């Protein structure tokens, strides 16, 4: 199992919530992000310093 951190982002790209969990692989962590997103702006999945993926709105400045 690998340790992942999921960040729920608001429309201003600020972290609204964080969840740490263990998953067997990246795909499982991304599936959890899809469920966690629901009606949120976006969720980013990180494994250490590696961005695994982002579910939801695209990054913009």
N, CA and C of each residue as an Amber inpcrd file, in Angstrom:
protein
   183
   0.8470000  -1.1890000   0.0000000   0.0000000   0.0000000   0.0000000
   0.8840000   1.2400000   0.0000000   0.4370000   2.2400000  -0.7110000
   1.1660000   3.5020000  -0.8160000   0.3760000   4.6190000  -0.1460000
   1.0870000   5.5690000   0.4240000   0.4590000   6.7090000   1.0990000
   0.1730000   7.8120000   0.0780000  -1.0650000   8.2950000   0.0610000
  -1.4880000   9.3740000  -0.8320000  -2.1120000  10.4910000  -0.0180000
  -2.0980000  11.6770000  -0.5890000  -2.7680000  12.8210000   0.0180000
  -3.7090000  13.3970000  -1.0460000  -4.9710000  13.5970000  -0.6720000
  -5.9680000  14.1540000  -1.5800000  -6.3520000  15.5400000  -1.0800000
  -6.2710000  16.5050000  -1.9680000  -6.5920000  17.8970000  -1.6300000
  -7.8510000  18.3140000  -2.3740000  -8.8820000  18.7120000  -1.6310000
 -10.1040000  19.2620000  -2.2230000  -9.8700000  20.7610000  -2.3750000
 -10.0400000  21.2720000  -3.5950000  -9.7830000  22.6790000  -3.8910000
 -11.0800000  23.4310000  -4.1320000 -11.0810000  24.6890000  -3.7200000
 -12.2400000  25.5500000  -4.0090000 -11.9740000  26.3290000  -5.2970000
 -12.9360000  27.0980000  -5.7970000 -12.7470000  27.8280000  -7.0650000
 -11.5760000  28.8110000  -7.0690000 -11.1120000  29.2140000  -5.8940000
  -9.9610000  30.1200000  -5.8100000  -8.6440000  29.3490000  -5.7680000
  -8.7050000  28.0280000  -5.9810000  -7.5310000  27.1450000  -5.9660000
  -6.9180000  27.0130000  -4.5680000  -7.6900000  27.2640000  -3.5200000
  -7.2250000  27.0770000  -2.1510000  -7.6910000  25.7210000  -1.6480000
  -6.9080000  25.1250000  -0.7780000  -7.2490000  23.8240000  -0.2130000
  -8.3890000  23.9960000   0.7800000  -9.5040000  23.3320000   0.4970000
 -10.6710000  23.3860000   1.3720000 -10.6860000  22.2090000   2.3500000
 -10.0580000  21.0910000   1.9560000  -9.9950000  19.9110000   2.8150000
  -8.8520000  19.0230000   2.3360000  -8.3480000  18.2280000   3.2540000
  -7.2610000  17.2940000   2.9430000  -7.6130000  15.9320000   3.5070000
  -7.2420000  14.9160000   2.7700000  -7.4500000  13.5450000   3.2510000
  -6.2060000  12.7330000   2.9390000  -5.7010000  12.0230000   3.9190000
  -4.5840000  11.1070000   3.7050000  -5.1240000   9.6830000   3.7870000
  -4.6490000   8.8420000   2.8710000  -5.1070000   7.4640000   2.8500000
  -4.0910000   6.6020000   2.1200000  -4.2060000   5.3040000   2.3220000
  -3.3490000   4.3590000   1.6300000  -4.1610000   3.6430000   0.5610000
  -3.5430000   3.5050000  -0.6110000  -4.1660000   2.8100000  -1.7370000
  -3.1270000   1.9000000  -2.3740000  -3.5620000   0.8420000  -3.0350000
  -2.6040000  -0.0640000  -3.6610000  -1.9060000   0.5370000  -4.8820000
  -2.5800000   1.5050000  -5.5500000  -1.9930000   2.0730000  -6.7570000
  -2.6300000   3.4270000  -7.0880000  -2.0890000   4.0890000  -8.1120000
  -2.5800000   5.4060000  -8.5230000  -4.0410000   5.3660000  -8.9560000
  -4.4230000   4.3340000  -9.6790000  -5.7990000   4.2340000 -10.1930000
  -6.7980000   4.2210000  -9.0380000  -6.5060000   3.4760000  -8.0030000
  -7.4030000   3.4140000  -6.8380000  -7.5080000   4.7730000  -6.1540000
  -6.3870000   5.4720000  -6.0590000  -6.3930000   6.8080000  -5.4410000
  -7.1980000   7.7870000  -6.2900000  -7.0670000   7.7040000  -7.6040000
  -7.8300000   8.5950000  -8.4820000  -9.3210000   8.2870000  -8.4380000
  -9.6890000   7.0280000  -8.3040000 -11.1050000   6.6600000  -8.1660000
 -11.6870000   7.2650000  -6.8900000 -10.9170000   7.2530000  -5.8230000
 -11.3610000   7.8700000  -4.5710000 -11.5440000   9.3760000  -4.7550000
 -10.6610000   9.9950000  -5.5340000 -10.7640000  11.4350000  -5.8030000
 -12.0500000  11.7540000  -6.5560000 -12.4380000  10.8970000  -7.4810000
 -13.6990000  11.0950000  -8.2180000 -14.8660000  11.0900000  -7.2370000
 -14.8810000  10.1230000  -6.3330000 -15.9520000  10.0430000  -5.3290000
 -15.9140000  11.2360000  -4.3730000 -14.7180000  11.6280000  -3.9840000
 -14.5520000  12.7300000  -3.0360000 -14.9470000  14.0630000  -3.6470000
 -14.7500000  14.2170000  -4.9320000 -15.0340000  15.4990000  -5.5930000
 -16.5040000  15.8530000  -5.5000000 -17.3850000  14.9330000  -5.8440000
 -18.8360000  15.1840000  -5.8560000 -19.1270000  16.5400000  -6.4840000
 -19.5190000  17.5360000  -5.6930000 -19.8470000  18.8490000  -6.2480000
 -18.7610000  19.8760000  -5.9540000 -17.5840000  19.4170000  -5.5940000
 -16.4730000  20.3230000  -5.3130000 -15.8240000  20.7950000  -6.6120000
 -15.0030000  21.8180000  -6.5160000 -14.3440000  22.4070000  -7.6720000
 -13.3410000  21.4410000  -8.3110000 -12.4460000  20.8880000  -7.4960000
 -11.4320000  19.9650000  -7.9950000 -10.8030000  19.2110000  -6.8310000
 -10.1820000  18.0760000  -7.1500000  -9.4200000  17.3050000  -6.1710000
  -8.0970000  16.9220000  -6.8270000  -7.0050000  17.1850000  -6.1160000
  -5.6830000  16.7630000  -6.5770000  -5.2230000  15.5890000  -5.7240000
  -4.5720000  14.6360000  -6.3910000  -4.0390000  13.4580000  -5.7150000
  -2.5160000  13.5210000  -5.8010000  -1.8790000  13.4400000  -4.6340000
  -0.4260000  13.4950000  -4.5460000   0.0940000  12.2580000  -3.8490000
   1.2420000  11.7820000  -4.3090000   1.9850000  10.7230000  -3.6320000
   3.3620000  11.3040000  -3.3730000   3.5820000  11.7320000  -2.1430000
   4.8200000  12.4510000  -1.8350000   4.8320000  13.7680000  -2.5850000
   5.8830000  14.0160000  -3.3350000   5.9890000  15.2560000  -4.1090000
   5.5280000  15.0850000  -5.5560000   4.9610000  13.9290000  -5.8830000
   4.5080000  13.6430000  -7.2480000   3.0020000  13.8770000  -7.3680000
   2.6260000  14.7300000  -8.3000000   1.2080000  14.9210000  -8.6050000
   0.7470000  13.7400000  -9.4400000  -0.1580000  12.9600000  -8.8990000
  -0.6870000  11.7950000  -9.6020000  -1.7190000  12.2440000 -10.6230000
  -2.6040000  13.1630000 -10.2200000  -3.6170000  13.6480000 -11.1300000
  -4.5450000  14.6320000 -10.4690000  -5.3670000  15.2290000 -11.3210000
  -6.3370000  16.2180000 -10.8520000  -7.6850000  15.8620000 -11.4580000
  -8.7000000  15.8170000 -10.6100000 -10.0670000  15.5140000 -11.0340000
 -10.8650000  16.8070000 -10.8820000 -11.5360000  17.2160000 -11.9470000
 -12.3510000  18.4230000 -11.8800000 -11.8070000  19.5020000 -12.7830000
 -12.0080000  20.7460000 -12.3570000 -11.6320000  21.8970000 -13.1610000
 -10.1320000  21.9310000 -13.4170000  -9.7720000  22.4330000 -14.5820000
  -8.3590000  22.5540000 -14.9340000  -7.7010000  23.6530000 -14.1220000
  -6.3860000  23.5260000 -13.9270000  -5.6230000  24.5290000 -13.2060000
  -5.5780000  25.8230000 -13.9980000  -5.7820000  26.9440000 -13.3250000
  -5.6750000  28.2440000 -13.9930000  -5.2140000  29.2810000 -12.9720000
  -4.5150000  30.2790000 -13.4520000  -4.0470000  31.3550000 -12.5860000
  -4.9050000  32.5800000 -12.7590000
